[in-house]
Amino acid sequence: MSDRYQFVDMAETGRAAVDTAFANQVAYCRSAEAPVTARIVAALATLLKHPDSEFARRIAAWEGAPLADALPLRAAGGLHALHLSGGAPELAPIYADSEDINDAAVVAGVVRRHDAALLPWLDGPPQTNEAGRSANFIAAMLWLVDQGLPPHFECLEIGSSAGINLMLDRYHYDLAGVQVGPQPGVMGFAPEWRGRHPPQHKIDFVGVKGCDVAPVDLTDPAQALRLKAYIWPEHHVRFGRIEAAIAAAEADPPDLVRMSAADFVEAELAKPQAAGTTRVLMHSIVWQYVPADQQARITAAMEAVGARATPDRPLAWIALEANRTLHLHELVVRHWPGGAEPKMLGRSHPHGAWVEWTV
């Protein structure tokens, strides 16, 4: 399977789009240093040539847009859950990245034996919660303060999943020597920093709240396993982070509501904003999962409220989302008043391993 990413309409449907989605996911995983996940996705793709299970047939005949729906990662998550739970020990050599294995044959056998258990994994999008991305949010807030916005942040997050990034005020960050947050913190992040360090300022949080259409309860072992299944197995440090997040959520649950992204943003923006605070919408690796009509509503709501923003009650929008041309994720910020045009602050590894600061 090619390592080249094919650029197609995210809304494209049909069998050819399914094949492209799987090929693109393999290329994307390899570029993100996730060879095991690439192997699993490539093996799943071979099943679609002659599907002999309900799981494979449903994937091959996918009615939605497979790239926008992250269909390959839905399927890969199901297999990873079987591996993590010990339900399919024959997958262990693949997850150990052992050589001389017929990945396609192993995966085909597992799918046939666990067809019914795998089918529900196709019913919803992956939960790609990752605490490491919060370093990008913090760096963007430091930049916003440098632009003259108040350092007291009221944060609103869409696509919060289990709310791991809603606990960003409990983490410690070392951003090229710029220290932010409590020490030692529930977790500590020191991403490889490329470029100039971000501005140095003191910031604090007056509120952090998020939404998800299917929020995950970290304190429920079954739901926590589902979240772990979406962690790419190559990224071992992320499993330690999820355990730390579970402990933090048990001690003090994040403020997370079940709600659509557009409804949440409109409702929260309608509430009074305290003077001297910066209200900020933030999200990471979620925009592609938000339906187009909701994207339009969110954008319209932000721009309408932004038009009324004042220096004492500013509005900001921080987004860490995929640039599929570069196989990288871009940190883009807008703020009102004064900075309504999108400003790219840098690029980032999808799970926060490094940040390339470009301003």
Buried (B, 14 or more C-beta within 10 A) or exposed (E): BEEEBEEBEBEBBEEEBBBBBBBBBBBBBBBBBBBBBBBBBBBBBBBBEEBEBBBBEBBBEBEEBBBBBBBBBBBBBBBBBBBBEEEBEBBEBBBEEEEEBEBBEBBBBBBEBBBEBBBEBBEBBBBBBBBBBBBBBBBBBBBBBBBEBBBBBBBBBBBBBBBBBBBBBBBBBBBBEBEBBEEEBBBBBEBEBBBEEBBEBEBEBBBBBBBBBEBBBBEEEEBBEBBBBBBBBBBEEBEEBBEBBBEBBEEEBBBBBEBBBBBBBBBBBEEEBEEEBBBBBBBBBBBBBBEEEBBEBBBEBBBEBBEEBEEEBBBBBBBBBBEBEEBBBBBBBBBBBEBBEEBEBBBBBBBBBBBBBEB
